[in-house]
Amino acid sequence: MNPPSLRTRWAASHRAWTALAAASLLLLALLFGLAHEAWPSSAAFATPSAAVTVTPAGFNAFEIDTAAAAISGVIRSKIAGTPASLAVVVLNATGNALHAGFTGSVALSWLDARNDSGALSGSCRASWTSLGAAGSASFSNNPRVTVSITPPASGTRSMRLQMTTSGGGTVVTACSNDAFAALPATLTLAASDADSGRAGSTRALANSAASGGIVHRAGRPFSVTSLARDATGAAMTGYDGTPTLAVAGCLLPAGCSAGALSASATAAVAGAYSNSSVSYAEVGAVNLQLSDRSYAAVDSGDTDAATRTIASSVAGVGRFVPDSLAVTISSRGRFATANAACLASGSGATFIGQGFGWSSAPQVLVTAKNAAGGTTTLWTGALMKLAGAAQGPGLAVSAAGTASLSSSFGGIAVSDLGGGHARLAASSLDRLLLELPAGSVQPSVTPTWSWSLAVNDASEAAVAGNPVLSARAEQAAVPFDLGAVFHSGRLVLSASHGDARAGLRSLLHLQRWTAAGWVTMTEDRGCISVMPRHLGVESPSGVFASSGDCVAPLTTNATTSGGRAWLTLPATPGAAPGRLTLRLAGDGASGHSCNSAGASAALVSLGLPWLLGGSGGNGPSALATWGLPNRDVVLRREIW
């Protein structure tokens, strides 16, 4: 076999060297690339334009005040709708340092990261859902850029920033290592009800005036609603926090200490908070406020508490009134026996038809209550609305025979005792009586009496849905101070006649009706006193017709004792005979009386209609006769 020619040997050698050079260049390129990744800050290892770009391991995002060489950091709480700045960085191929210098665009998007149930894939979980685009980050041969982002209204209490790039057919996706909360910029606040005792949305509870307007009963549920909004005013549908409702101050009465507020823990749904189990235990008006200190708990380690707290503006809510009024008899009443001082001890009585009143008037303690039965201590001053004219006293009687009750009540006195209490007192002007039809009588009775007071507060009733508060106090078996018996009574004037020279006496009787008929009231100790002006003179004849009907007047008072009194009238002038009708003046009597000087005078009613035939009765009358004896003799002999 002939050896190869020189030309042939040279060609083979050239091919070998060419292959060796190509392999050497490839090895150098590979070594240069690795060296460039290991020393990113060295200008001596700048990649030639023909070098291969190394794909990053991933990205991260954190606050811009994070150290320049950092590859991880925190993202603090953000306000939805408000632009914020973040640093976005590119990681080298192994993910343990910044990329030497990345060129390209990275798409940013928001993730709802509340659900951590998905497995990690790189730095992201499949259970984190997209909330839309967040912009982009552009790199030009550098590993870190600052971007401006605006958390969306759909932002949640746990969010992450997702970063994605693609190049050369390779897609790299990464998520921020730190979760952060997107907070509402504002929480609205409003209170309402269906009516004074039920939650609802019919009426706005924004009344802080002491009088008028919409009111709600203390301790009864009402509704509070709120809407989370971002900085642009859009509804923040991602807000699902459980804010706390609390009293932020007392509005009415001024300077008050607020009562207890009750509100169940309620979470917002799609940014809307609605709580229909709110109640306030006092009266008046208060400022309420919603606050949420736990919504941004994901940022508790990197964001101060004040920044993480969401709070609404304060809202005036009211006016609250008592749920009910509780009443008790605080001072028991006692009737005054009409005839006690003038009757024998133990015989005190009142006549049927005779008015009577209180020896000590009853008093009622009113306590304002909330729905739980607690006292609303701020019910005082302008918030205590009880008015005397609105209160309704009443009296009932039993065992009174056929007699019926008639009553006239004076005004109820109202006293504000403070601390949620008031006192109502019956009037000393109350006048009560038992009465029978004219001409009727019945044996004595001892009735049973009960007094009541209908307590009313209708001061808020002018507004539909507002309450009318009422309660009833009752005292059964009201006693009398000195005797509870009632008599049918009368005054009787007996006919009289006598010697015109000596005058005459007419007997006055005080009587009561019994099953055996009329009997004299021997227990009388001066109940009746008749004065000359009470004795009318009528139908004169004889000397009274010629000389005047006042020539023999009553000159002194006559007072009963043991149910009797004598009316003594003097002799007539010249012992002349005559007759008069004497009348004990009732309310309906007419005519005249005689004064002690024998002149005609006005007739004045004795003022005892229950003994004188009723309010329109004329009073009893009797004939008085001044006569002559047959003859003044020492001895009379009859001759037949």
Sequence and secondary structure as in RCSB ss.txt:
>XXXX:A:sequence
MNPPSLRTRWAASHRAWTALAAASLLLLALLFGLAHEAWPSSAAFATPSAAVTVTPAGFNAFEIDTAAAAISGVI
RSKIAGTPASLAVVVLNATGNALHAGFTGSVALSWLDARNDSGALSGSCRASWTSLGAAGSASFSNNPRVTVSIT
PPASGTRSMRLQMTTSGGGTVVTACSNDAFAALPATLTLAASDADSGRAGSTRALANSAASGGIVHRAGRPFSVT
SLARDATGAAMTGYDGTPTLAVAGCLLPAGCSAGALSASATAAVAGAYSNSSVSYAEVGAVNLQLSDRSYAAVDS
GDTDAATRTIASSVAGVGRFVPDSLAVTISSRGRFATANAACLASGSGATFIGQGFGWSSAPQVLVTAKNAAGGT
TTLWTGALMKLAGAAQGPGLAVSAAGTASLSSSFGGIAVSDLGGGHARLAASSLDRLLLELPAGSVQPSVTPTWS
WSLAVNDASEAAVAGNPVLSARAEQAAVPFDLGAVFHSGRLVLSASHGDARAGLRSLLHLQRWTAAGWVTMTEDR
GCISVMPRHLGVESPSGVFASSGDCVAPLTTNATTSGGRAWLTLPATPGAAPGRLTLRLAGDGASGHSCNSAGAS
AALVSLGLPWLLGGSGGNGPSALATWGLPNRDVVLRREIW
>XXXX:A:secstr
     HHHHHHHHHHHHHHHHHHHHHHHHHHHHHHHHH TT GGG   TTS     SEEEEE TTS TT S    
  EETTS EEEEEEEE TTSSSB S EEEEEEEEEEE     S EETTEETT EEEEEEEEEEEEEESEEEEEE 
  TT  SSEEEEEEEEETTEEEEEE SS B EE SEE  EEEEEETTEEEEEEE     SSSS  EETTS EEEE
EEEE TTS B TT     EEEEEEEEESTT     EE      BTTEEEEEEEEE SSEEEEEEEEESSTTGGGT
TTS HHHH EE   EEEEEEE SEEEEEEEE  EE  SBSTTB TT  EEETT  B EEE  EEEEEEE TTS B
 TT  GGG    GGG EEEEEEES TT EEEEE    EEEEEETTEEEEE  TT EEEEE  TT     B  EEE
EEEEEEE TTTTSTT   EEEEEEEES  BSS  EEE EEEEE  EEEETTT EEEEEEEEEEETTEEEE TTBS
S  EE GGGEEEEEEEEHHHHH TTSS   S EE BTTEEEEEE   GGG  EEEEEEE  TT  SEEE TTS E
EE    S TTTTTSTT    EEEEEEE  S   S      
